[in-house]
Structures are given as structure tokens and as C-alpha cells.
Amino acid sequence: MAKKNAKIKQKIEKIFREEGRPMTTHEIMGKLVDAKWKNLPSSYAVSNILREKRFQKVGSTKQCTFTTEANKTVTLWYLKEVEA
């Protein structure tokens, strides 16, 4: 039996490989929407998935929200490099 989030983890990994750069959770969710992914997980669920061993935090950046016009710090995620 496959694990519950196996397909979404594979899709997120594919997104990182196609983009080739670190991304925020918001950007990842946008790519899932663009791919017309059915039954989208919440942004909190995606954040929890990104805490898995195959992904790592690579930094942070400031992001401006238009509703509050405040800068907030968001985490950048990417695939963990596998040593050969």
C-alpha cells in the first residue's frame, strides 16, 4: 500500500527538477494549481510535506503582501542533494 502523500511528494519533486531553483510554498502551490492538480492539499499540508528528508530549507526571502503591505519572511525550499 502506498503512503498517503506519495503522489503529491513525487509531484513536488518533479516541480523542483523542472524549475531548477529554490521555491516558496506559495510558488509550489501555484505550480500545482497551474498543473490542474485535483484535490489540492492545503498550504499547511504542503509545508508539512516539505519537512521530509528529501527536501531542505535553503534560505529565506522577504515577501510583500498586497493586502497588508507588510514584508514577511518566507522560507525557500529545494531538493536535498544526494551524495554519491
Rosetta blueprint (number, residue, H / E / L):
1 M L
2 A L
3 K L
4 K L
5 N L
6 A H
7 K H
8 I H
9 K H
10 Q H
11 K H
12 I H
13 E H
14 K H
15 I H
16 F H
17 R H
18 E H
19 E H
20 G L
21 R L
22 P L
23 M E
24 T L
25 T H
26 H H
27 E H
28 I H
29 M H
30 G H
31 K H
32 L H
33 V H
34 D H
35 A L
36 K L
37 W L
38 K L
39 N L
40 L L
41 P L
42 S L
43 S H
44 Y H
45 A H
46 V H
47 S H
48 N H
49 I H
50 L L
51 R L
52 E L
53 K L
54 R L
55 F E
56 Q E
57 K E
58 V E
59 G E
60 S E
61 T E
62 K E
63 Q E
64 C E
65 T L
66 F L
67 T L
68 T L
69 E L
70 A L
71 N E
72 K E
73 T E
74 V E
75 T E
76 L E
77 W E
78 Y E
79 L E
80 K L
81 E L
82 V L
83 E L
84 A L
